Amino acid sequence: MRPRTGWRILSGVLIFSLLLFPHPVKSGVFDSLSVEKEKQIGEEFFQQLQAYYSISADPFICSYINRLGQKLVAQLDPNPYQFRFFVLDDPTMNAFAVPGGYIFVTTGFIRAMEREGELAGVLAHEISHIYARHLARQLDKSKVVNAATLVGALAAVLLGGAAAGPLLTGTMAAGETAMLKYSRDHEKEADSLGFKWMVRAGYNPRDMMAVFRKLGKLRWFEGGDLPVYLSTHPEVDTRLVDLSHQMASHAGKLKESPQSPEFQYFTLKVDVASSNPHQFLRRMTQASAKEPNNPAYRYGKALVLARLERPQEALAEFQEALKLDPGNSIIKRELAAFHFERNRYQEAFSLLEDLAQKYPQDEVTLYYLGRIYQERRQVDQALAAMERVHALNPAYLEVYHNLGTLYGEKGKLGLAHYFLGLYSLKARAYPTALFHFRKALVNLPPNDPHCGEVRSQIARLEKMRIRVN
């Protein structure tokens, strides 16, 4: 699903916000924005975003962005946030962080990256905005007293759109909206912190500077049509100078960023999902002709042939890729997924079982193993696999339905309704979500840690005047 026009996105966000918060919040509620309120704002923004943008549900894409993000998060000093990372299917160059720990990067931005270190630089910068509470501090200064206005204003600033100004007329003054944009001091601090997280994680911050240089070139080549990222992250030239000074102070101490073979396969997967498949097939065919011993191009060709519903040709390309690199776990895993999607469970299982022994923490392998166990009615094995996937990556939304169904089969109705409620929320089936959350509250023990979230979801849906049929 492609994003709709800026007008529809922003008008929809504001209307939906008004449904969520039909009455103004009492003056002073947001005068001092607590971390808990930040998390609430982030969740509301995320729920609305899903109504207008397609968030990647591909297991490999979700897993990769999460592991890269969490590698950087592991370098942070203690903080109260649970960071979650998502890829938006959108051709623009944009990345943004929302209060509470939600971080988004578009497929358009990813496709402009040449190395994992560059993507790590973007994520490190966005992580730093959350860590330093930049938007939260700006919201405090703006004295916003209406949550609908607040979430809509965030959408206007972070997602862009020419209609942002007119839509906010009568809800928020232009000067107040501008306050939500990052200042030069915020950008400098986020760059400095991101520099630190990158060094700790083993990346060279030169890769962060490479991204800024690309954005700077786009600014000149495209004239007035700036990438959205530049509208919210200004002063690129000045920031490059500041980062150069930091680099100079670390002269001789920084190593080159590690070469990640997985990054190329990740970007190919993103390309296949978001580009014209016929053009991509031509590109992969030409690339594999030039470099016949490069398995990545065979892999890319297999992916796009599968997307074009040419399974026999896709299988042949997967096999050729494995001949070139027999130990490549990414190709094997993708071949297993290819078999699974075509109900060839035994072929998929043989590959996945071997991969699980070698890589027991790989959530993509565990997810497909769990799906096969579920198809075979091996409920205990399926539930164990899906619980592990959820623990490794709570941001992977597709697993909610599996967990809900499996807990139901085990007779754990509280957890079954809880996860089915979350899945229904993601699918925008709000009456169904409210039904499941109410059932979850009845069936969960009073001291269950999920009860607080369930009550919050029920209250939010009831404010929207959702009715259960």
TORLUMLUM-859304 format. One record per residue (C-alpha): x, y, z; residue in one letter; chain; residue number from 1. Coordinates in steps of 0.05 Angstrom, whole numbers, always signed. Each point is the difference from the previous one (the first is absolute). Layout:
N
{site {X,Y,Z},A,A,NUM};
...
This chain:
469
{site {+0,+0,+0},M,A,1};
{site {+29,+67,-21},R,A,2};
{site {-10,+60,+46},P,A,3};
{site {-56,+46,-20},R,A,4};
{site {+9,+73,-16},T,A,5};
{site {+25,+46,+54},G,A,6};
{site {-70,+31,+7},W,A,7};
{site {-33,-67,+13},R,A,8};
{site {+54,-24,+46},I,A,9};
{site {-1,+61,+44},L,A,10};
{site {-75,+12,-1},S,A,11};
{site {-11,-73,+17},G,A,12};
{site {+49,+3,+56},V,A,13};
{site {-33,+61,+30},L,A,14};
{site {-70,-28,-7},I,A,15};
{site {+20,-66,+30},F,A,16};
{site {+34,+37,+57},S,A,17};
{site {-63,+37,+14},L,A,18};
{site {-37,-66,+4},L,A,19};
{site {+51,-26,+49},L,A,20};
{site {-2,+64,+42},F,A,21};
{site {-68,+32,-12},P,A,22};
{site {+8,+47,+59},H,A,23};
{site {+58,+48,+13},P,A,24};
{site {+49,-24,+52},V,A,25};
{site {-3,+44,+62},K,A,26};
{site {+49,+58,-2},S,A,27};
{site {+66,-19,+30},G,A,28};
{site {-2,-75,-14},V,A,29};
{site {+57,+7,-49},F,A,30};
{site {+36,+55,+36},D,A,31};
{site {+50,-51,+24},S,A,32};
{site {+3,-59,-47},L,A,33};
{site {+17,-63,+39},S,A,34};
{site {+32,-61,-32},V,A,35};
{site {-66,-38,+8},E,A,36};
{site {-37,+55,-38},K,A,37};
{site {+54,-3,-53},E,A,38};
{site {-14,-74,-8},K,A,39};
{site {-74,+12,-6},Q,A,40};
{site {+11,+53,-54},I,A,41};
{site {+46,-47,-38},G,A,42};
{site {-51,-56,+2},E,A,43};
{site {-56,+45,-24},E,A,44};
{site {+43,+26,-57},F,A,45};
{site {+20,-71,-19},F,A,46};
{site {-72,-24,-2},Q,A,47};
{site {-20,+57,-46},Q,A,48};
{site {+61,-8,-44},L,A,49};
{site {-20,-71,-16},Q,A,50};
{site {-65,+25,-30},A,A,51};
{site {+37,+40,-54},Y,A,52};
{site {+67,-34,-11},Y,A,53};
{site {+19,-71,-14},S,A,54};
{site {+49,-25,+52},I,A,55};
{site {+43,-57,-25},S,A,56};
{site {-23,-68,+26},A,A,57};
{site {+56,-39,-34},D,A,58};
{site {+35,-42,+54},P,A,59};
{site {+70,+13,-27},F,A,60};
{site {-9,+76,-8},I,A,61};
{site {-31,+5,+70},C,A,62};
{site {+53,-43,+31},S,A,63};
{site {+59,+36,-32},Y,A,64};
{site {-23,+71,+18},I,A,65};
{site {-15,-22,+71},N,A,66};
{site {+68,-34,+11},R,A,67};
{site {+38,+59,-29},L,A,68};
{site {-40,+49,+43},G,A,69};
{site {+7,-42,+63},Q,A,70};
{site {+75,-6,-12},K,A,71};
{site {+4,+75,+6},L,A,72};
{site {-49,+5,+58},V,A,73};
{site {+44,-49,+39},A,A,74};
{site {+54,+55,+1},Q,A,75};
{site {-45,+51,+35},L,A,76};
{site {+6,+19,+73},D,A,77};
{site {-60,-22,+42},P,A,78};
{site {-66,+29,-25},N,A,79};
{site {-75,-14,+8},P,A,80};
{site {-18,-15,-73},Y,A,81};
{site {-15,-64,-37},Q,A,82};
{site {+24,+17,-70},F,A,83};
{site {-38,-29,-60},R,A,84};
{site {+21,+5,-72},F,A,85};
{site {-44,-2,-62},F,A,86};
{site {+9,+5,-76},V,A,87};
{site {-53,+41,-37},L,A,88};
{site {-15,-17,-72},D,A,89};
{site {+8,+71,-27},D,A,90};
{site {+45,+25,-56},P,A,91};
{site {+19,+66,+34},T,A,92};
{site {+65,+8,+38},M,A,93};
{site {-22,+6,+72},N,A,94};
{site {+14,-27,+69},A,A,95};
{site {-30,+24,+65},F,A,96};
{site {-7,-16,+74},A,A,97};
{site {-64,+8,+41},V,A,98};
{site {-2,+11,+75},P,A,99};
{site {-1,-65,+37},G,A,100};
{site {+52,-37,-41},G,A,101};
{site {-32,-11,-69},Y,A,102};
{site {+49,+8,-57},I,A,103};
{site {-18,-4,-74},F,A,104};
{site {+41,+0,-64},V,A,105};
{site {-28,-2,-71},T,A,106};
{site {+17,-48,-55},T,A,107};
{site {+20,+60,-42},G,A,108};
{site {+53,+19,+51},F,A,109};
{site {+25,-72,+7},I,A,110};
{site {+8,-6,-75},R,A,111};
{site {+46,+60,+1},A,A,112};
{site {+48,-34,+49},M,A,113};
{site {+63,-34,-24},E,A,114};
{site {+26,-29,+65},R,A,115};
{site {-28,-25,+66},E,A,116};
{site {+39,+55,+35},G,A,117};
{site {-41,+53,-36},E,A,118};
{site {-66,-29,+23},L,A,119};
{site {+30,-8,+70},A,A,120};
{site {+17,+74,-2},G,A,121};
{site {-72,+19,-15},V,A,122};
{site {-28,-45,+54},L,A,123};
{site {+52,+24,+51},A,A,124};
{site {-21,+72,-13},H,A,125};
{site {-74,-15,+8},E,A,126};
{site {+13,-41,+63},I,A,127};
{site {+36,+60,+28},S,A,128};
{site {-61,+45,-11},H,A,129};
{site {-41,-47,+44},I,A,130};
{site {+56,-10,+51},Y,A,131};
{site {+9,+76,+8},A,A,132};
{site {-76,+11,+1},R,A,133};
{site {+4,+54,-53},H,A,134};
{site {-72,-4,-25},L,A,135};
{site {-26,-8,+71},A,A,136};
{site {+37,+63,+21},R,A,137};
{site {-28,+37,-60},Q,A,138};
{site {-70,-23,+17},L,A,139};
{site {+9,+27,+70},D,A,140};
{site {+19,+68,-28},K,A,141};
{site {-58,+1,-49},S,A,142};
{site {-51,-6,+57},K,A,143};
{site {-45,-44,-42},V,A,144};
{site {-62,-17,+41},V,A,145};
{site {-38,-41,-50},N,A,146};
{site {+25,-70,-16},A,A,147};
{site {-34,-1,-68},A,A,148};
{site {+38,+62,-20},T,A,149};
{site {+64,-28,+28},L,A,150};
{site {-2,-65,-39},V,A,151};
{site {-23,+36,-63},G,A,152};
{site {+55,+51,+7},A,A,153};
{site {+52,-56,+7},L,A,154};
{site {-27,-31,-64},A,A,155};
{site {+4,+66,-37},A,A,156};
{site {+72,+12,+22},V,A,157};
{site {+27,-71,-7},L,A,158};
{site {-37,-23,-62},L,A,159};
{site {+1,+66,-37},G,A,160};
{site {-52,+23,-50},G,A,161};
{site {-19,+66,-30},A,A,162};
{site {-67,-1,+35},A,A,163};
{site {+30,+0,+69},A,A,164};
{site {-9,+75,+10},G,A,165};
{site {-74,+6,-22},P,A,166};
{site {-19,-62,+38},L,A,167};
{site {+27,+26,+65},L,A,168};
{site {-36,+67,-6},T,A,169};
{site {-45,+8,+61},G,A,170};
{site {+35,-55,+38},T,A,171};
{site {+72,+23,+6},M,A,172};
{site {+35,+64,-20},A,A,173};
{site {+54,-7,-53},A,A,174};
{site {+52,+24,+51},G,A,175};
{site {-20,-55,+48},E,A,176};
{site {+4,-53,-55},T,A,177};
{site {+69,+25,-19},A,A,178};
{site {+22,-11,+72},M,A,179};
{site {-8,-75,-11},L,A,180};
{site {+55,+0,-52},K,A,181};
{site {+70,-16,+24},Y,A,182};
{site {+43,+59,+15},S,A,183};
{site {+73,+7,-19},R,A,184};
{site {+20,-17,+72},D,A,185};
{site {-44,-63,-2},H,A,186};
{site {+32,-23,-65},E,A,187};
{site {+70,+13,+27},K,A,188};
{site {-14,-39,+63},E,A,189};
{site {-32,-58,-39},A,A,190};
{site {+60,-2,-47},D,A,191};
{site {+48,+0,+59},S,A,192};
{site {-37,-55,+37},L,A,193};
{site {-9,-40,-65},G,A,194};
{site {+75,+6,-11},F,A,195};
{site {+11,-30,+69},K,A,196};
{site {-49,-58,-10},W,A,197};
{site {+31,-16,-68},M,A,198};
{site {+70,-3,+28},V,A,199};
{site {-22,-44,+58},R,A,200};
{site {-36,-47,-49},A,A,201};
{site {+62,-6,-44},G,A,202};
{site {-21,+46,-57},Y,A,203};
{site {+39,+58,-29},N,A,204};
{site {-40,+65,+5},P,A,205};
{site {+27,+18,-68},R,A,206};
{site {-59,-40,-26},D,A,207};
{site {-48,+48,+35},M,A,208};
{site {+35,+57,-35},M,A,209};
{site {-7,-36,-67},A,A,210};
{site {-76,+0,+8},V,A,211};
{site {+0,+75,+14},F,A,212};
{site {+41,+12,-62},R,A,213};
{site {-49,-39,-42},K,A,214};
{site {-57,+42,+29},L,A,215};
{site {+39,+63,-14},G,A,216};
{site {+8,-20,-73},K,A,217};
{site {-74,-15,-7},L,A,218};
{site {-15,+69,+27},R,A,219};
{site {+38,+31,-58},W,A,220};
{site {-21,-49,-54},F,A,221};
{site {-74,+3,+16},E,A,222};
{site {-6,+75,+11},G,A,223};
{site {-60,+18,+42},G,A,224};
{site {-25,-72,+6},D,A,225};
{site {+37,-18,+63},L,A,226};
{site {+0,-70,+30},P,A,227};
{site {-47,-1,+60},V,A,228};
{site {+59,-19,+44},Y,A,229};
{site {+34,+67,-14},L,A,230};
{site {-62,+39,+21},S,A,231};
{site {+3,-30,+70},T,A,232};
{site {+76,-7,+4},H,A,233};
{site {+29,+66,-24},P,A,234};
{site {+69,+31,+0},E,A,235};
{site {+35,-58,-36},V,A,236};
{site {+62,+40,-20},D,A,237};
{site {+11,+26,+71},T,A,238};
{site {-10,-69,+29},R,A,239};
{site {+51,-29,-47},L,A,240};
{site {+51,+50,+25},V,A,241};
{site {-16,-18,+72},D,A,242};
{site {+6,-74,-14},L,A,243};
{site {+66,+12,-37},S,A,244};
{site {+27,+32,+64},H,A,245};
{site {-22,-61,+40},Q,A,246};
{site {+33,-46,-51},M,A,247};
{site {+65,+40,+6},A,A,248};
{site {-1,-8,+75},S,A,249};
{site {-3,-76,-10},H,A,250};
{site {+55,-2,-53},A,A,251};
{site {+34,-68,-3},G,A,252};
{site {-49,-30,+50},K,A,253};
{site {-58,-18,-45},L,A,254};
{site {-5,-65,-39},K,A,255};
{site {-37,-8,-65},E,A,256};
{site {-72,-23,+5},S,A,257};
{site {-7,-75,-5},P,A,258};
{site {-21,-27,-68},Q,A,259};
{site {-66,-34,+10},S,A,260};
{site {-16,-51,-54},P,A,261};
{site {-72,-2,+26},E,A,262};
{site {-10,+73,-18},F,A,263};
{site {+2,-13,-75},Q,A,264};
{site {-52,-55,+6},Y,A,265};
{site {-43,+45,+44},F,A,266};
{site {+1,+57,-51},T,A,267};
{site {-17,-49,-56},L,A,268};
{site {-60,-24,+40},K,A,269};
{site {-22,+73,+10},V,A,270};
{site {+10,+13,-74},D,A,271};
{site {-42,-59,-21},V,A,272};
{site {-57,+20,+47},A,A,273};
{site {-1,+73,-21},S,A,274};
{site {+23,+6,-72},S,A,275};
{site {-28,-16,-69},N,A,276};
{site {+11,-76,-4},P,A,277};
{site {+13,-1,-76},H,A,278};
{site {+53,+55,+6},Q,A,279};
{site {+31,-35,+59},F,A,280};
{site {+3,-66,-38},L,A,281};
{site {+37,+34,-57},R,A,282};
{site {+49,+31,+49},R,A,283};
{site {+13,-67,+35},M,A,284};
{site {+7,-36,-67},T,A,285};
{site {+51,+51,-24},Q,A,286};
{site {+38,-1,+66},A,A,287};
{site {+4,-76,+2},S,A,288};
{site {+25,+0,-72},A,A,289};
{site {+56,+48,+20},K,A,290};
{site {+16,-37,+64},E,A,291};
{site {-21,-72,-11},P,A,292};
{site {+34,-23,+65},N,A,293};
{site {-38,+49,+45},N,A,294};
{site {-55,-39,+36},P,A,295};
{site {-35,+63,+23},A,A,296};
{site {-24,+16,-70},Y,A,297};
{site {-27,-70,-9},R,A,298};
{site {-35,+9,+66},Y,A,299};
{site {-31,+66,-22},G,A,300};
{site {-21,-32,-66},K,A,301};
{site {-33,-58,+38},A,A,302};
{site {-38,+48,+44},L,A,303};
{site {-29,+41,-57},V,A,304};
{site {-17,-62,-41},L,A,305};
{site {-39,-26,+60},A,A,306};
{site {-36,+67,+4},R,A,307};
{site {-17,-5,-74},L,A,308};
{site {-30,-70,+13},E,A,309};
{site {+53,-37,-40},R,A,310};
{site {+16,-52,+53},P,A,311};
{site {+40,-49,-42},Q,A,312};
{site {+48,+53,-24},E,A,313};
{site {+4,+28,+71},A,A,314};
{site {+18,-68,+28},L,A,315};
{site {+54,-9,-53},A,A,316};
{site {+31,+68,+20},E,A,317};
{site {-1,-18,+74},F,A,318};
{site {+36,-65,-16},Q,A,319};
{site {+51,+36,-43},E,A,320};
{site {+13,+49,+56},A,A,321};
{site {+12,-57,+49},L,A,322};
{site {+47,-33,-48},K,A,323};
{site {+42,+63,+1},L,A,324};
{site {-4,+6,+76},D,A,325};
{site {-22,-66,+32},P,A,326};
{site {+6,+25,+72},G,A,327};
{site {-40,+64,-10},N,A,328};
{site {-53,-1,+55},S,A,329};
{site {-39,+59,-29},I,A,330};
{site {-11,-35,-66},I,A,331};
{site {-19,-65,+35},K,A,332};
{site {-49,+36,+44},R,A,333};
{site {-32,+36,-58},E,A,334};
{site {-5,-65,-38},L,A,335};
{site {-35,-30,+60},A,A,336};
{site {-49,+58,+1},A,A,337};
{site {-11,-10,-75},F,A,338};
{site {-18,-73,+13},H,A,339};
{site {-44,+17,+59},F,A,340};
{site {-41,+51,-40},E,A,341};
{site {-14,-56,-50},R,A,342};
{site {-21,-50,+53},N,A,343};
{site {+62,-42,-9},R,A,344};
{site {+8,-8,+75},Y,A,345};
{site {+48,-58,+0},Q,A,346};
{site {+50,+34,-46},E,A,347};
{site {-5,+63,+42},A,A,348};
{site {+6,-37,+66},F,A,349};
{site {+63,-36,-21},S,A,350};
{site {+36,+65,-14},L,A,351};
{site {-28,+36,+61},L,A,352};
{site {+17,-56,+49},E,A,353};
{site {+72,+2,-21},D,A,354};
{site {+2,+77,+4},L,A,355};
{site {-32,+0,+69},A,A,356};
{site {+55,-45,+27},Q,A,357};
{site {+54,+47,-26},K,A,358};
{site {-36,+66,+15},Y,A,359};
{site {-48,-12,+59},P,A,360};
{site {-11,+75,+9},Q,A,361};
{site {-21,+14,-72},D,A,362};
{site {-72,+24,+5},E,A,363};
{site {-15,-9,-74},V,A,364};
{site {+18,-74,+3},T,A,365};
{site {-40,-8,+64},L,A,366};
{site {-60,+35,-30},Y,A,367};
{site {-4,-46,-60},Y,A,368};
{site {+13,-61,+44},L,A,369};
{site {-57,+22,+44},G,A,370};
{site {-46,+9,-60},R,A,371};
{site {+16,-71,-23},I,A,372};
{site {-12,-28,+70},Y,A,373};
{site {-66,+37,+1},Q,A,374};
{site {-21,-29,-67},E,A,375};
{site {+18,-69,+27},R,A,376};
{site {-42,+11,+63},R,A,377};
{site {+62,-6,+44},Q,A,378};
{site {-25,+54,+46},V,A,379};
{site {+53,-3,+55},D,A,380};
{site {+58,+5,-49},Q,A,381};
{site {-35,+55,-39},A,A,382};
{site {-14,+41,+63},L,A,383};
{site {+71,-7,+25},A,A,384};
{site {+27,+25,-67},A,A,385};
{site {-48,+59,-5},M,A,386};
{site {+12,+21,+72},E,A,387};
{site {+74,+2,-15},R,A,388};
{site {-12,+42,-63},V,A,389};
{site {-41,+49,+41},H,A,390};
{site {+53,+4,+53},A,A,391};
{site {+55,+13,-51},L,A,392};
{site {-40,+53,-38},N,A,393};
{site {-63,+28,+33},P,A,394};
{site {-7,+47,-59},A,A,395};
{site {-16,-58,-47},Y,A,396};
{site {-75,+8,-4},L,A,397};
{site {-18,-60,-43},E,A,398};
{site {+14,-48,+57},V,A,399};
{site {-58,+27,+41},Y,A,400};
{site {-51,-41,-38},H,A,401};
{site {+40,-64,+7},N,A,402};
{site {+9,+11,+74},L,A,403};
{site {-74,+15,+10},G,A,404};
{site {-21,-63,-37},T,A,405};
{site {+50,-44,+35},L,A,406};
{site {-15,+25,+70},Y,A,407};
{site {-74,-13,-16},G,A,408};
{site {+15,-72,-19},E,A,409};
{site {+37,-7,+66},K,A,410};
{site {-60,+26,+39},G,A,411};
{site {+37,+64,+23},K,A,412};
{site {-58,+45,-19},L,A,413};
{site {+26,+63,+32},G,A,414};
{site {+64,+1,-41},L,A,415};
{site {-38,-25,-61},A,A,416};
{site {-47,+59,+1},H,A,417};
{site {+56,+48,+17},Y,A,418};
{site {+41,-17,-62},F,A,419};
{site {-61,-5,-45},L,A,420};
{site {-19,+69,+25},G,A,421};
{site {+68,+27,-20},L,A,422};
{site {-5,-33,-68},Y,A,423};
{site {-70,+28,-11},S,A,424};
{site {+26,+69,+19},L,A,425};
{site {+55,-6,-52},K,A,426};
{site {-53,-21,-52},A,A,427};
{site {-43,+60,+20},R,A,428};
{site {-57,-48,+19},A,A,429};
{site {-17,+43,+60},Y,A,430};
{site {-66,-34,+22},P,A,431};
{site {+36,-67,-2},T,A,432};
{site {+59,+29,+39},A,A,433};
{site {-46,+27,+54},L,A,434};
{site {-36,-67,+5},F,A,435};
{site {+67,-36,+10},H,A,436};
{site {+27,+49,+51},F,A,437};
{site {-63,-4,+41},R,A,438};
{site {+4,-76,-1},K,A,439};
{site {+74,+3,+18},A,A,440};
{site {-15,+43,+61},L,A,441};
{site {-52,-51,+24},V,A,442};
{site {+47,-59,-10},N,A,443};
{site {+67,+28,+22},L,A,444};
{site {+19,-6,+74},P,A,445};
{site {-8,+68,+35},P,A,446};
{site {+76,+4,+12},N,A,447};
{site {+19,-18,-71},D,A,448};
{site {+49,+51,-29},P,A,449};
{site {-42,+7,-64},H,A,450};
{site {-61,+26,+38},C,A,451};
{site {+23,+72,+1},G,A,452};
{site {+10,+3,-75},E,A,453};
{site {-67,-35,-12},V,A,454};
{site {-37,+51,+42},R,A,455};
{site {+35,+56,-37},S,A,456};
{site {-20,-29,-68},Q,A,457};
{site {-72,-9,+23},I,A,458};
{site {-4,+72,+24},A,A,459};
{site {+30,+26,-66},R,A,460};
{site {-48,-41,-43},L,A,461};
{site {-60,+20,+42},E,A,462};
{site {+19,+74,-9},K,A,463};
{site {-4,-13,-75},M,A,464};
{site {-72,-22,+13},R,A,465};
{site {+16,-68,-29},I,A,466};
{site {-57,-49,+10},R,A,467};
{site {+4,-76,+0},V,A,468};
{site {-52,-31,-44},N,A,469};
